[in-house]
Amino acid sequence: MKALIHGERICQIEKKEFPVAPPLTWVDVPDDTTTWDSYVNGKVVKYVPVEEPDIPNPLEERIKALEQKVTKVEADISVLKVSR
């Protein structure tokens, strides 16, 4: 496969190259190369997604706590209705 390179960016992947203007260049790359990858120091550097940290959301936690309270109140009401 051929990759169209601009700086370190892989702009396009093609089976066959075509004429391009400088500073674009064509280079041979492995078949599994994607435009998400980079081209650094003459080698393809595979893209690795960044894992987002699991940051607690205070609003979600508050909503869950309130839902638990509502469920408990509903259960208490059901017990009161049955005992009457």
PyMOL Python script that loads the backbone (N, CA, C, O; Angstrom):
from pymol import cmd

cmd.read_pdbstr("""\
ATOM      1  N   MET A   1       0.838  -1.173   0.000  1.00  0.00           N
ATOM      2  CA  MET A   1       0.000   0.000   0.000  1.00  0.00           C
ATOM      3  C   MET A   1       0.889   1.244   0.000  1.00  0.00           C
ATOM      4  O   MET A   1       2.043   1.210   0.428  1.00  0.00           O
ATOM      5  N   LYS A   2       0.324   2.321  -0.485  1.00  0.00           N
ATOM      6  CA  LYS A   2       1.020   3.601  -0.525  1.00  0.00           C
ATOM      7  C   LYS A   2       0.270   4.588   0.361  1.00  0.00           C
ATOM      8  O   LYS A   2      -0.960   4.634   0.356  1.00  0.00           O
ATOM      9  N   ALA A   3       1.022   5.374   1.117  1.00  0.00           N
ATOM     10  CA  ALA A   3       0.427   6.400   1.973  1.00  0.00           C
ATOM     11  C   ALA A   3       0.909   7.757   1.507  1.00  0.00           C
ATOM     12  O   ALA A   3       2.092   7.954   1.229  1.00  0.00           O
ATOM     13  N   LEU A   4      -0.019   8.681   1.427  1.00  0.00           N
ATOM     14  CA  LEU A   4       0.307  10.063   1.093  1.00  0.00           C
ATOM     15  C   LEU A   4       0.626  10.777   2.402  1.00  0.00           C
ATOM     16  O   LEU A   4      -0.212  10.853   3.301  1.00  0.00           O
ATOM     17  N   ILE A   5       1.844  11.299   2.496  1.00  0.00           N
ATOM     18  CA  ILE A   5       2.346  11.861   3.753  1.00  0.00           C
ATOM     19  C   ILE A   5       2.511  13.370   3.637  1.00  0.00           C
ATOM     20  O   ILE A   5       2.999  13.895   2.636  1.00  0.00           O
ATOM     21  N   HIS A   6       2.085  14.046   4.702  1.00  0.00           N
ATOM     22  CA  HIS A   6       2.345  15.493   4.842  1.00  0.00           C
ATOM     23  C   HIS A   6       2.866  15.694   6.260  1.00  0.00           C
ATOM     24  O   HIS A   6       2.105  15.607   7.224  1.00  0.00           O
ATOM     25  N   GLY A   7       4.150  15.960   6.383  1.00  0.00           N
ATOM     26  CA  GLY A   7       4.759  16.033   7.719  1.00  0.00           C
ATOM     27  C   GLY A   7       4.739  14.646   8.336  1.00  0.00           C
ATOM     28  O   GLY A   7       5.350  13.716   7.811  1.00  0.00           O
ATOM     29  N   GLU A   8       4.030  14.510   9.459  1.00  0.00           N
ATOM     30  CA  GLU A   8       3.872  13.204  10.110  1.00  0.00           C
ATOM     31  C   GLU A   8       2.473  12.638   9.889  1.00  0.00           C
ATOM     32  O   GLU A   8       2.150  11.556  10.378  1.00  0.00           O
ATOM     33  N   ARG A   9       1.653  13.369   9.155  1.00  0.00           N
ATOM     34  CA  ARG A   9       0.262  12.967   8.947  1.00  0.00           C
ATOM     35  C   ARG A   9       0.127  12.056   7.737  1.00  0.00           C
ATOM     36  O   ARG A   9       0.669  12.342   6.669  1.00  0.00           O
ATOM     37  N   ILE A  10      -0.603  10.951   7.911  1.00  0.00           N
ATOM     38  CA  ILE A  10      -0.961  10.084   6.796  1.00  0.00           C
ATOM     39  C   ILE A  10      -2.296  10.592   6.273  1.00  0.00           C
ATOM     40  O   ILE A  10      -3.341  10.397   6.892  1.00  0.00           O
ATOM     41  N   CYS A  11      -2.239  11.245   5.126  1.00  0.00           N
ATOM     42  CA  CYS A  11      -3.427  11.909   4.579  1.00  0.00           C
ATOM     43  C   CYS A  11      -4.348  10.951   3.837  1.00  0.00           C
ATOM     44  O   CYS A  11      -5.569  11.108   3.861  1.00  0.00           O
ATOM     45  N   GLN A  12      -3.757   9.960   3.180  1.00  0.00           N
ATOM     46  CA  GLN A  12      -4.544   9.103   2.297  1.00  0.00           C
ATOM     47  C   GLN A  12      -3.802   7.795   2.097  1.00  0.00           C
ATOM     48  O   GLN A  12      -2.571   7.764   2.128  1.00  0.00           O
ATOM     49  N   ILE A  13      -4.543   6.718   1.893  1.00  0.00           N
ATOM     50  CA  ILE A  13      -3.966   5.410   1.610  1.00  0.00           C
ATOM     51  C   ILE A  13      -4.503   4.971   0.242  1.00  0.00           C
ATOM     52  O   ILE A  13      -5.706   5.042  -0.013  1.00  0.00           O
ATOM     53  N   GLU A  14      -3.609   4.521  -0.622  1.00  0.00           N
ATOM     54  CA  GLU A  14      -4.002   4.085  -1.964  1.00  0.00           C
ATOM     55  C   GLU A  14      -3.190   2.858  -2.362  1.00  0.00           C
ATOM     56  O   GLU A  14      -2.110   2.613  -1.826  1.00  0.00           O
ATOM     57  N   LYS A  15      -3.722   2.098  -3.303  1.00  0.00           N
ATOM     58  CA  LYS A  15      -2.955   0.977  -3.854  1.00  0.00           C
ATOM     59  C   LYS A  15      -1.892   1.497  -4.817  1.00  0.00           C
ATOM     60  O   LYS A  15      -0.801   0.936  -4.923  1.00  0.00           O
ATOM     61  N   LYS A  16      -2.230   2.572  -5.513  1.00  0.00           N
ATOM     62  CA  LYS A  16      -1.326   3.120  -6.525  1.00  0.00           C
ATOM     63  C   LYS A  16      -1.178   4.621  -6.302  1.00  0.00           C
ATOM     64  O   LYS A  16      -2.164   5.323  -6.080  1.00  0.00           O
ATOM     65  N   GLU A  17       0.041   5.098  -6.362  1.00  0.00           N
ATOM     66  CA  GLU A  17       0.255   6.533  -6.155  1.00  0.00           C
ATOM     67  C   GLU A  17      -0.083   7.318  -7.420  1.00  0.00           C
ATOM     68  O   GLU A  17      -0.167   6.763  -8.516  1.00  0.00           O
ATOM     69  N   PHE A  18      -0.273   8.615  -7.237  1.00  0.00           N
ATOM     70  CA  PHE A  18      -0.520   9.528  -8.343  1.00  0.00           C
ATOM     71  C   PHE A  18       0.290  10.791  -8.078  1.00  0.00           C
ATOM     72  O   PHE A  18       0.737  11.003  -6.951  1.00  0.00           O
ATOM     73  N   PRO A  19       0.489  11.629  -9.080  1.00  0.00           N
ATOM     74  CA  PRO A  19       1.315  12.824  -8.884  1.00  0.00           C
ATOM     75  C   PRO A  19       0.736  13.751  -7.815  1.00  0.00           C
ATOM     76  O   PRO A  19      -0.469  13.993  -7.761  1.00  0.00           O
ATOM     77  N   VAL A  20       1.633  14.261  -6.967  1.00  0.00           N
ATOM     78  CA  VAL A  20       1.238  15.211  -5.922  1.00  0.00           C
ATOM     79  C   VAL A  20       2.264  16.331  -5.864  1.00  0.00           C
ATOM     80  O   VAL A  20       3.405  16.174  -6.301  1.00  0.00           O
ATOM     81  N   ALA A  21       1.845  17.444  -5.326  1.00  0.00           N
ATOM     82  CA  ALA A  21       2.747  18.587  -5.188  1.00  0.00           C
ATOM     83  C   ALA A  21       3.502  18.510  -3.863  1.00  0.00           C
ATOM     84  O   ALA A  21       2.978  18.007  -2.869  1.00  0.00           O
ATOM     85  N   PRO A  22       4.751  19.020  -3.859  1.00  0.00           N
ATOM     86  CA  PRO A  22       5.472  19.104  -2.592  1.00  0.00           C
ATOM     87  C   PRO A  22       4.714  20.005  -1.630  1.00  0.00           C
ATOM     88  O   PRO A  22       4.072  20.948  -2.091  1.00  0.00           O
ATOM     89  N   PRO A  23       4.748  19.781  -0.363  1.00  0.00           N
ATOM     90  CA  PRO A  23       5.612  18.863   0.366  1.00  0.00           C
ATOM     91  C   PRO A  23       5.013  17.465   0.549  1.00  0.00           C
ATOM     92  O   PRO A  23       5.529  16.685   1.350  1.00  0.00           O
ATOM     93  N   LEU A  24       3.942  17.131  -0.168  1.00  0.00           N
ATOM     94  CA  LEU A  24       3.362  15.788  -0.074  1.00  0.00           C
ATOM     95  C   LEU A  24       4.305  14.772  -0.702  1.00  0.00           C
ATOM     96  O   LEU A  24       4.971  15.051  -1.699  1.00  0.00           O
ATOM     97  N   THR A  25       4.347  13.579  -0.095  1.00  0.00           N
ATOM     98  CA  THR A  25       5.172  12.494  -0.633  1.00  0.00           C
ATOM     99  C   THR A  25       4.432  11.179  -0.464  1.00  0.00           C
ATOM    100  O   THR A  25       3.553  11.047   0.388  1.00  0.00           O
ATOM    101  N   TRP A  26       4.800  10.212  -1.285  1.00  0.00           N
ATOM    102  CA  TRP A  26       4.254   8.860  -1.177  1.00  0.00           C
ATOM    103  C   TRP A  26       5.298   7.959  -0.520  1.00  0.00           C
ATOM    104  O   TRP A  26       6.491   8.073  -0.799  1.00  0.00           O
ATOM    105  N   VAL A  27       4.838   7.061   0.355  1.00  0.00           N
ATOM    106  CA  VAL A  27       5.736   6.072   0.964  1.00  0.00           C
ATOM    107  C   VAL A  27       5.014   4.726   1.003  1.00  0.00           C
ATOM    108  O   VAL A  27       3.785   4.670   1.044  1.00  0.00           O
ATOM    109  N   ASP A  28       5.782   3.658   0.989  1.00  0.00           N
ATOM    110  CA  ASP A  28       5.225   2.314   1.154  1.00  0.00           C
ATOM    111  C   ASP A  28       4.901   2.096   2.622  1.00  0.00           C
ATOM    112  O   ASP A  28       5.691   2.439   3.502  1.00  0.00           O
ATOM    113  N   VAL A  29       3.721   1.519   2.879  1.00  0.00           N
ATOM    114  CA  VAL A  29       3.302   1.250   4.258  1.00  0.00           C
ATOM    115  C   VAL A  29       2.666  -0.139   4.336  1.00  0.00           C
ATOM    116  O   VAL A  29       2.223  -0.671   3.318  1.00  0.00           O
ATOM    117  N   PRO A  30       2.617  -0.728   5.528  1.00  0.00           N
ATOM    118  CA  PRO A  30       1.950  -2.021   5.692  1.00  0.00           C
ATOM    119  C   PRO A  30       0.460  -1.923   5.335  1.00  0.00           C
ATOM    120  O   PRO A  30      -0.137  -0.849   5.405  1.00  0.00           O
ATOM    121  N   ASP A  31      -0.119  -3.052   4.956  1.00  0.00           N
ATOM    122  CA  ASP A  31      -1.527  -3.088   4.538  1.00  0.00           C
ATOM    123  C   ASP A  31      -2.501  -2.654   5.624  1.00  0.00           C
ATOM    124  O   ASP A  31      -3.594  -2.180   5.315  1.00  0.00           O
ATOM    125  N   ASP A  32      -2.124  -2.807   6.888  1.00  0.00           N
ATOM    126  CA  ASP A  32      -3.054  -2.452   7.980  1.00  0.00           C
ATOM    127  C   ASP A  32      -2.964  -0.978   8.389  1.00  0.00           C
ATOM    128  O   ASP A  32      -3.575  -0.577   9.380  1.00  0.00           O
ATOM    129  N   THR A  33      -2.219  -0.178   7.647  1.00  0.00           N
ATOM    130  CA  THR A  33      -2.066   1.250   7.962  1.00  0.00           C
ATOM    131  C   THR A  33      -3.376   1.980   7.694  1.00  0.00           C
ATOM    132  O   THR A  33      -4.078   1.690   6.726  1.00  0.00           O
ATOM    133  N   THR A  34      -3.693   2.937   8.573  1.00  0.00           N
ATOM    134  CA  THR A  34      -4.895   3.754   8.403  1.00  0.00           C
ATOM    135  C   THR A  34      -4.518   5.226   8.486  1.00  0.00           C
ATOM    136  O   THR A  34      -3.393   5.569   8.849  1.00  0.00           O
ATOM    137  N   THR A  35      -5.459   6.084   8.149  1.00  0.00           N
ATOM    138  CA  THR A  35      -5.199   7.522   8.253  1.00  0.00           C
ATOM    139  C   THR A  35      -5.223   7.990   9.708  1.00  0.00           C
ATOM    140  O   THR A  35      -4.908   9.148   9.982  1.00  0.00           O
ATOM    141  N   TRP A  36      -5.584   7.125  10.633  1.00  0.00           N
ATOM    142  CA  TRP A  36      -5.491   7.453  12.062  1.00  0.00           C
ATOM    143  C   TRP A  36      -4.047   7.324  12.546  1.00  0.00           C
ATOM    144  O   TRP A  36      -3.671   7.927  13.551  1.00  0.00           O
ATOM    145  N   ASP A  37      -3.244   6.541  11.835  1.00  0.00           N
ATOM    146  CA  ASP A  37      -1.849   6.343  12.204  1.00  0.00           C
ATOM    147  C   ASP A  37      -1.026   7.577  11.830  1.00  0.00           C
ATOM    148  O   ASP A  37      -1.523   8.488  11.168  1.00  0.00           O
ATOM    149  N   SER A  38       0.234   7.595  12.262  1.00  0.00           N
ATOM    150  CA  SER A  38       1.170   8.683  11.931  1.00  0.00           C
ATOM    151  C   SER A  38       2.388   8.086  11.250  1.00  0.00           C
ATOM    152  O   SER A  38       2.611   6.876  11.286  1.00  0.00           O
ATOM    153  N   TYR A  39       3.163   8.951  10.633  1.00  0.00           N
ATOM    154  CA  TYR A  39       4.399   8.527   9.979  1.00  0.00           C
ATOM    155  C   TYR A  39       5.537   9.334  10.588  1.00  0.00           C
ATOM    156  O   TYR A  39       5.702  10.515  10.284  1.00  0.00           O
ATOM    157  N   VAL A  40       6.327   8.687  11.456  1.00  0.00           N
ATOM    158  CA  VAL A  40       7.356   9.385  12.225  1.00  0.00           C
ATOM    159  C   VAL A  40       8.712   8.719  11.983  1.00  0.00           C
ATOM    160  O   VAL A  40       8.862   7.506  12.137  1.00  0.00           O
ATOM    161  N   ASN A  41       9.684   9.531  11.606  1.00  0.00           N
ATOM    162  CA  ASN A  41      11.050   9.039  11.377  1.00  0.00           C
ATOM    163  C   ASN A  41      11.085   7.835  10.435  1.00  0.00           C
ATOM    164  O   ASN A  41      11.810   6.870  10.675  1.00  0.00           O
ATOM    165  N   GLY A  42      10.295   7.901   9.365  1.00  0.00           N
ATOM    166  CA  GLY A  42      10.316   6.842   8.357  1.00  0.00           C
ATOM    167  C   GLY A  42       9.558   5.589   8.715  1.00  0.00           C
ATOM    168  O   GLY A  42       9.699   4.570   8.040  1.00  0.00           O
ATOM    169  N   LYS A  43       8.745   5.639   9.777  1.00  0.00           N
ATOM    170  CA  LYS A  43       7.982   4.447  10.190  1.00  0.00           C
ATOM    171  C   LYS A  43       6.550   4.816  10.534  1.00  0.00           C
ATOM    172  O   LYS A  43       6.266   5.923  10.991  1.00  0.00           O
ATOM    173  N   VAL A  44       5.651   3.860  10.303  1.00  0.00           N
ATOM    174  CA  VAL A  44       4.253   4.044  10.686  1.00  0.00           C
ATOM    175  C   VAL A  44       4.136   3.839  12.188  1.00  0.00           C
ATOM    176  O   VAL A  44       4.620   2.843  12.727  1.00  0.00           O
ATOM    177  N   VAL A  45       3.497   4.775  12.853  1.00  0.00           N
ATOM    178  CA  VAL A  45       3.219   4.665  14.288  1.00  0.00           C
ATOM    179  C   VAL A  45       1.720   4.460  14.417  1.00  0.00           C
ATOM    180  O   VAL A  45       0.932   5.338  14.067  1.00  0.00           O
ATOM    181  N   LYS A  46       1.329   3.294  14.922  1.00  0.00           N
ATOM    182  CA  LYS A  46      -0.089   2.949  15.021  1.00  0.00           C
ATOM    183  C   LYS A  46      -0.798   3.849  16.027  1.00  0.00           C
ATOM    184  O   LYS A  46      -0.259   4.192  17.079  1.00  0.00           O
ATOM    185  N   TYR A  47      -2.008   4.213  15.671  1.00  0.00           N
ATOM    186  CA  TYR A  47      -2.847   5.035  16.550  1.00  0.00           C
ATOM    187  C   TYR A  47      -3.309   4.208  17.742  1.00  0.00           C
ATOM    188  O   TYR A  47      -3.772   3.079  17.580  1.00  0.00           O
ATOM    189  N   VAL A  48      -3.183   4.764  18.915  1.00  0.00           N
ATOM    190  CA  VAL A  48      -3.664   4.123  20.137  1.00  0.00           C
ATOM    191  C   VAL A  48      -4.641   5.089  20.793  1.00  0.00           C
ATOM    192  O   VAL A  48      -4.248   6.173  21.224  1.00  0.00           O
ATOM    193  N   PRO A  49      -5.931   4.699  20.873  1.00  0.00           N
ATOM    194  CA  PRO A  49      -6.895   5.617  21.493  1.00  0.00           C
ATOM    195  C   PRO A  49      -6.567   5.860  22.958  1.00  0.00           C
ATOM    196  O   PRO A  49      -6.103   4.968  23.668  1.00  0.00           O
ATOM    197  N   VAL A  50      -6.817   7.074  23.385  1.00  0.00           N
ATOM    198  CA  VAL A  50      -6.572   7.448  24.781  1.00  0.00           C
ATOM    199  C   VAL A  50      -7.799   7.066  25.596  1.00  0.00           C
ATOM    200  O   VAL A  50      -8.925   7.437  25.263  1.00  0.00           O
ATOM    201  N   GLU A  51      -7.562   6.325  26.659  1.00  0.00           N
ATOM    202  CA  GLU A  51      -8.673   5.971  27.548  1.00  0.00           C
ATOM    203  C   GLU A  51      -9.003   7.163  28.418  1.00  0.00           C
ATOM    204  O   GLU A  51      -8.132   7.763  29.047  1.00  0.00           O
ATOM    205  N   GLU A  52     -10.279   7.490  28.440  1.00  0.00           N
ATOM    206  CA  GLU A  52     -10.694   8.598  29.289  1.00  0.00           C
ATOM    207  C   GLU A  52     -10.826   8.100  30.717  1.00  0.00           C
ATOM    208  O   GLU A  52     -11.367   7.019  30.949  1.00  0.00           O
ATOM    209  N   PRO A  53     -10.338   8.874  31.672  1.00  0.00           N
ATOM    210  CA  PRO A  53     -10.435   8.439  33.064  1.00  0.00           C
ATOM    211  C   PRO A  53     -11.891   8.377  33.508  1.00  0.00           C
ATOM    212  O   PRO A  53     -12.738   9.141  33.043  1.00  0.00           O
ATOM    213  N   ASP A  54     -12.155   7.457  34.407  1.00  0.00           N
ATOM    214  CA  ASP A  54     -13.507   7.317  34.943  1.00  0.00           C
ATOM    215  C   ASP A  54     -13.681   8.345  36.056  1.00  0.00           C
ATOM    216  O   ASP A  54     -13.350   8.090  37.213  1.00  0.00           O
ATOM    217  N   ILE A  55     -14.202   9.498  35.689  1.00  0.00           N
ATOM    218  CA  ILE A  55     -14.394  10.580  36.647  1.00  0.00           C
ATOM    219  C   ILE A  55     -15.821  10.519  37.168  1.00  0.00           C
ATOM    220  O   ILE A  55     -16.765  10.571  36.379  1.00  0.00           O
ATOM    221  N   PRO A  56     -15.998  10.410  38.469  1.00  0.00           N
ATOM    222  CA  PRO A  56     -17.348  10.346  39.015  1.00  0.00           C
ATOM    223  C   PRO A  56     -18.136  11.613  38.672  1.00  0.00           C
ATOM    224  O   PRO A  56     -17.609  12.725  38.716  1.00  0.00           O
ATOM    225  N   ASN A  57     -19.384  11.418  38.337  1.00  0.00           N
ATOM    226  CA  ASN A  57     -20.262  12.537  38.031  1.00  0.00           C
ATOM    227  C   ASN A  57     -21.158  12.763  39.248  1.00  0.00           C
ATOM    228  O   ASN A  57     -22.030  11.938  39.520  1.00  0.00           O
ATOM    229  N   PRO A  58     -20.967  13.855  39.987  1.00  0.00           N
ATOM    230  CA  PRO A  58     -21.741  14.097  41.208  1.00  0.00           C
ATOM    231  C   PRO A  58     -23.246  14.138  40.943  1.00  0.00           C
ATOM    232  O   PRO A  58     -24.031  13.698  41.784  1.00  0.00           O
ATOM    233  N   LEU A  59     -23.651  14.652  39.801  1.00  0.00           N
ATOM    234  CA  LEU A  59     -25.076  14.721  39.491  1.00  0.00           C
ATOM    235  C   LEU A  59     -25.657  13.320  39.333  1.00  0.00           C
ATOM    236  O   LEU A  59     -26.736  13.036  39.853  1.00  0.00           O
ATOM    237  N   GLU A  60     -24.952  12.440  38.618  1.00  0.00           N
ATOM    238  CA  GLU A  60     -25.426  11.066  38.453  1.00  0.00           C
ATOM    239  C   GLU A  60     -25.519  10.364  39.804  1.00  0.00           C
ATOM    240  O   GLU A  60     -26.480   9.642  40.069  1.00  0.00           O
ATOM    241  N   GLU A  61     -24.523  10.576  40.652  1.00  0.00           N
ATOM    242  CA  GLU A  61     -24.537   9.954  41.979  1.00  0.00           C
ATOM    243  C   GLU A  61     -25.722  10.460  42.797  1.00  0.00           C
ATOM    244  O   GLU A  61     -26.362   9.677  43.499  1.00  0.00           O
ATOM    245  N   ARG A  62     -26.018  11.735  42.720  1.00  0.00           N
ATOM    246  CA  ARG A  62     -27.149  12.328  43.450  1.00  0.00           C
ATOM    247  C   ARG A  62     -28.476  11.769  42.938  1.00  0.00           C
ATOM    248  O   ARG A  62     -29.374  11.463  43.721  1.00  0.00           O
ATOM    249  N   ILE A  63     -28.587  11.641  41.617  1.00  0.00           N
ATOM    250  CA  ILE A  63     -29.815  11.084  41.028  1.00  0.00           C
ATOM    251  C   ILE A  63     -30.019   9.644  41.502  1.00  0.00           C
ATOM    252  O   ILE A  63     -31.134   9.268  41.864  1.00  0.00           O
ATOM    253  N   LYS A  64     -28.955   8.833  41.503  1.00  0.00           N
ATOM    254  CA  LYS A  64     -29.067   7.447  41.963  1.00  0.00           C
ATOM    255  C   LYS A  64     -29.509   7.392  43.418  1.00  0.00           C
ATOM    256  O   LYS A  64     -30.358   6.578  43.783  1.00  0.00           O
ATOM    257  N   ALA A  65     -28.937   8.255  44.246  1.00  0.00           N
ATOM    258  CA  ALA A  65     -29.309   8.286  45.663  1.00  0.00           C
ATOM    259  C   ALA A  65     -30.780   8.657  45.821  1.00  0.00           C
ATOM    260  O   ALA A  65     -31.485   8.053  46.630  1.00  0.00           O
ATOM    261  N   LEU A  66     -31.248   9.635  45.064  1.00  0.00           N
ATOM    262  CA  LEU A  66     -32.663  10.039  45.146  1.00  0.00           C
ATOM    263  C   LEU A  66     -33.581   8.936  44.640  1.00  0.00           C
ATOM    264  O   LEU A  66     -34.652   8.714  45.205  1.00  0.00           O
ATOM    265  N   GLU A  67     -33.176   8.246  43.587  1.00  0.00           N
ATOM    266  CA  GLU A  67     -33.983   7.129  43.076  1.00  0.00           C
ATOM    267  C   GLU A  67     -34.103   6.026  44.122  1.00  0.00           C
ATOM    268  O   GLU A  67     -35.162   5.416  44.264  1.00  0.00           O
ATOM    269  N   GLN A  68     -33.023   5.768  44.854  1.00  0.00           N
ATOM    270  CA  GLN A  68     -33.072   4.752  45.915  1.00  0.00           C
ATOM    271  C   GLN A  68     -34.026   5.182  47.028  1.00  0.00           C
ATOM    272  O   GLN A  68     -34.765   4.360  47.570  1.00  0.00           O
ATOM    273  N   LYS A  69     -34.007   6.478  47.368  1.00  0.00           N
ATOM    274  CA  LYS A  69     -34.914   6.978  48.398  1.00  0.00           C
ATOM    275  C   LYS A  69     -36.363   6.860  47.943  1.00  0.00           C
ATOM    276  O   LYS A  69     -37.226   6.453  48.722  1.00  0.00           O
ATOM    277  N   VAL A  70     -36.639   7.213  46.686  1.00  0.00           N
ATOM    278  CA  VAL A  70     -38.005   7.120  46.159  1.00  0.00           C
ATOM    279  C   VAL A  70     -38.473   5.673  46.193  1.00  0.00           C
ATOM    280  O   VAL A  70     -39.609   5.397  46.578  1.00  0.00           O
ATOM    281  N   THR A  71     -37.602   4.745  45.790  1.00  0.00           N
ATOM    282  CA  THR A  71     -37.960   3.324  45.808  1.00  0.00           C
ATOM    283  C   THR A  71     -38.273   2.871  47.228  1.00  0.00           C
ATOM    284  O   THR A  71     -39.220   2.114  47.440  1.00  0.00           O
ATOM    285  N   LYS A  72     -37.490   3.326  48.202  1.00  0.00           N
ATOM    286  CA  LYS A  72     -37.738   2.954  49.597  1.00  0.00           C
ATOM    287  C   LYS A  72     -39.065   3.542  50.075  1.00  0.00           C
ATOM    288  O   LYS A  72     -39.827   2.859  50.760  1.00  0.00           O
ATOM    289  N   VAL A  73     -39.350   4.786  49.727  1.00  0.00           N
ATOM    290  CA  VAL A  73     -40.615   5.411  50.120  1.00  0.00           C
ATOM    291  C   VAL A  73     -41.782   4.658  49.494  1.00  0.00           C
ATOM    292  O   VAL A  73     -42.785   4.411  50.163  1.00  0.00           O
ATOM    293  N   GLU A  74     -41.666   4.293  48.228  1.00  0.00           N
ATOM    294  CA  GLU A  74     -42.721   3.525  47.555  1.00  0.00           C
ATOM    295  C   GLU A  74     -42.948   2.191  48.264  1.00  0.00           C
ATOM    296  O   GLU A  74     -44.090   1.762  48.430  1.00  0.00           O
ATOM    297  N   ALA A  75     -41.873   1.540  48.680  1.00  0.00           N
ATOM    298  CA  ALA A  75     -41.989   0.267  49.389  1.00  0.00           C
ATOM    299  C   ALA A  75     -42.663   0.477  50.742  1.00  0.00           C
ATOM    300  O   ALA A  75     -43.501  -0.327  51.150  1.00  0.00           O
ATOM    301  N   ASP A  76     -42.299   1.557  51.440  1.00  0.00           N
ATOM    302  CA  ASP A  76     -42.922   1.860  52.732  1.00  0.00           C
ATOM    303  C   ASP A  76     -44.417   2.123  52.573  1.00  0.00           C
ATOM    304  O   ASP A  76     -45.223   1.682  53.392  1.00  0.00           O
ATOM    305  N   ILE A  77     -44.778   2.840  51.519  1.00  0.00           N
ATOM    306  CA  ILE A  77     -46.196   3.138  51.274  1.00  0.00           C
ATOM    307  C   ILE A  77     -46.961   1.846  51.011  1.00  0.00           C
ATOM    308  O   ILE A  77     -48.083   1.675  51.489  1.00  0.00           O
ATOM    309  N   SER A  78     -46.349   0.933  50.246  1.00  0.00           N
ATOM    310  CA  SER A  78     -47.009  -0.337  49.950  1.00  0.00           C
ATOM    311  C   SER A  78     -47.263  -1.128  51.227  1.00  0.00           C
ATOM    312  O   SER A  78     -48.322  -1.734  51.390  1.00  0.00           O
ATOM    313  N   VAL A  79     -46.281  -1.117  52.135  1.00  0.00           N
ATOM    314  CA  VAL A  79     -46.443  -1.818  53.415  1.00  0.00           C
ATOM    315  C   VAL A  79     -47.559  -1.195  54.219  1.00  0.00           C
ATOM    316  O   VAL A  79     -48.358  -1.913  54.821  1.00  0.00           O
ATOM    317  N   LEU A  80     -47.636   0.126  54.246  1.00  0.00           N
ATOM    318  CA  LEU A  80     -48.697   0.825  54.992  1.00  0.00           C
ATOM    319  C   LEU A  80     -50.075   0.500  54.431  1.00  0.00           C
ATOM    320  O   LEU A  80     -51.016   0.314  55.202  1.00  0.00           O
ATOM    321  N   LYS A  81     -50.219   0.428  53.129  1.00  0.00           N
ATOM    322  CA  LYS A  81     -51.512   0.140  52.507  1.00  0.00           C
ATOM    323  C   LYS A  81     -51.959  -1.265  52.839  1.00  0.00           C
ATOM    324  O   LYS A  81     -53.144  -1.498  53.080  1.00  0.00           O
ATOM    325  N   VAL A  82     -51.022  -2.217  52.855  1.00  0.00           N
ATOM    326  CA  VAL A  82     -51.365  -3.602  53.150  1.00  0.00           C
ATOM    327  C   VAL A  82     -51.751  -3.760  54.613  1.00  0.00           C
ATOM    328  O   VAL A  82     -52.654  -4.536  54.927  1.00  0.00           O
ATOM    329  N   SER A  83     -51.088  -3.041  55.514  1.00  0.00           N
ATOM    330  CA  SER A  83     -51.342  -3.216  56.941  1.00  0.00           C
ATOM    331  C   SER A  83     -52.647  -2.550  57.391  1.00  0.00           C
ATOM    332  O   SER A  83     -53.099  -2.814  58.505  1.00  0.00           O
ATOM    333  N   ARG A  84     -53.263  -1.707  56.578  1.00  0.00           N
ATOM    334  CA  ARG A  84     -54.507  -1.048  56.988  1.00  0.00           C
ATOM    335  C   ARG A  84     -55.650  -1.938  56.876  1.00  0.00           C
ATOM    336  O   ARG A  84     -56.774  -1.540  57.182  1.00  0.00           O
TER     337      ARG A  84
END
""", "prot")
cmd.dss("prot")
cmd.show_as("cartoon", "prot")
cmd.util.cbc("prot")
cmd.orient("prot")
